[in-house]
Amino acid sequence: MSHASIKYAASGRTYAVPFPYISKSHVVVTVDETPVLFSWASEHTVTLVVQPRSGAVVEVGRITPIPSRLVDFADSSVPTEDKLGQSVTQLLYLVQENADGAPSPACVSDPSCLLPESA
């Protein structure tokens, strides 16, 4: 069972995002392993800019950033429940993504290789 991605046989332009994510920018969509542009139809649904060809494999996945922590605690600061939760969630998602099979090594070290959602 995958925790951070799902594959679909191409059928239209709209696909569910059935897994949690911290930020929409952590979600990527590929068609036949090539990143594609998409927009958000709702919190758990994306719409591709271009309809994929029949028989293509559409994968919706989460890639949580590795290079830096999303939360940085400072000396003498009081950690809040939200900040502690976000910090632990980032680690959990990274572990899940690793268990699912890491994405392209190029994208792990340089997330800019992924196309952003369309404007």
Phi, psi and omega in degrees: 000129179275139179263339191226013177200161177211142179250141179233148166282129184306127176202085182096198184244350186251132184221146180283149172246089190273009182240157179283159177210157179277318182222145177302333180292349179271358181260134179231149177235133176236152171238120185050045175069014177249124179302140180231159178282145179208166173233165180267123175273329177200184180298337184231025181215134176243153177236124179288145179292319181241133178292131179287156179293155177298135180091354179287158176256120178259125178240128175252124184219166178247133174231100180281135183299136178261322190304331182215157176286143177283338178233131178239117181271136180258154176304142178062014174270157179260111180292135179265162178302318180299314183291319176297317179298316180295321179297314179293321179298319178302315179296316179301313181296321178297319177296316179299315181296321177294318179296327179287341186110113185302146175291181179314128179305327179297323182283332178292316181277338181218082182300347179292350178290345179270137178287138177286165174298153181287157181285000000 
